[in-house]
Amino acid sequence: MALEGEPKFFPRMPGQHADVMPSSPTAIVAVFTEIIRERFRLANGLPWYWSENATSVDTETNEIDAPKKILIEPAFSVHSEIRNYRPAIHVDKGETTMEKVAIANMAGKHLPSGLTGYYALATMPIDIEIVSDQKGESATIADTVWFYIIAGQTLIKQTFNIHELTPPTLGRTLPGEKDKEEWSTHVSFQIQTHIRWITKPIAPLLQGIVARFHDSGDSNPDSFFLKEYIP
């Protein structure tokens, strides 16, 4: 059987860090951030639009009837200027759990190499928070996001190889916890995604080290390892 380290159909996003594995929770937050950004492109004709170069609140003019910029970012952004921007959409995830779908999660073994493939389903809640200085604006943007996820959930699942995506829940619009001048609405749902990994037996690696030591003719293991593994 062919064993793969990364899911075939879950693509890396442009600029995604090499240490962020496709289908990992961090990658999934990035994917849903990009999905929501697409809905708020200027060409879609909404009262709000997303731009890669967000204008700060202090310099934004927002003329009457003109589209208003909206910030759409992962919730773990550390930049204060991003966290203080209004209106904004922050995409976050909750606690991720693993669901066993086979004995010991084993999917198969490649006998010649000893590689063992494993498979499981990861379940994670996704929380999308819409914040605004106005209650009606927060509620309206949240309604747009909520229905967008409903309408696109089948395509989202097919495109990104997501095993399951539950119907999203549209929450109440409530005052912010820290700032009473801020209004917050949450859109939440759960997804299940495929997790795959491979283990390599360590015994052959150890045997190879011992064999190289004997073949070297060196009688002192310390000097052998110094020459072999320390440049």
C-alpha positions, 0 to 999 in steps of 0.5 A: 500500500502507498503511505502518505504523510499529508492529505492529498486533497487538503491544500496548503494556503499561499504563504502557509508556514512549512511547520503548519501541516495541512489538516492541522487545527492551525491550518483549518483556522487559516482556511476558514479565514480565507473562505470568509474573506472571499465572501467580503471581496469588494467585487461582491457588492456588500456594504463591507469589503475585505482588503489585504491592506486594512486602513486603520480606524483613525484614517478611514473616511467611510463616506455615506453609502460607500463600502466600509472596510472590514478586518478578517483575521485568525483570533490568535493575532497578537497585534493590538491594532488588529484586535482594536479594529471595528468592524472585524471578524475573528476566526478561532477554534475550540478544543480538538479531540481525536476519534479512533476509527480503527484498532490502535488507529492503524491503517496499514503497514508496509512490510519491506520498510516497516513503515506503519500508517495511522488514520483518525478523525479530528473533531474541532469546534470553529468559532467565528466572532463578529465585533462592531461598535454597532449592535445592528452591524454586528448582527447583520455581518454575522447573518451574512457569514452564517448563511454563507457557511450554510450555502457553501458547506457542501462545496467547502467539504468537497474542496478541502476534504473535510469529513463533516461540517455541522450546520452553523449556529447563529448566536445572539448579539451581546455587549462585549465582555471587556468593552461595553461599547463593543457588540459581539455575535458568534457563528459556530459549528463543528468539523471533522477532518482526516488525520494521517501519520506514519511511524518508522521502526527504530530497531533498524536504525539502532542496528545500522548504528551498531553495524557502522561502528563495527565496520569502522574498526574503531574500538572506542564508541565515544570517539566513533560517535564524535567523528560520526555525528558531531561536525 
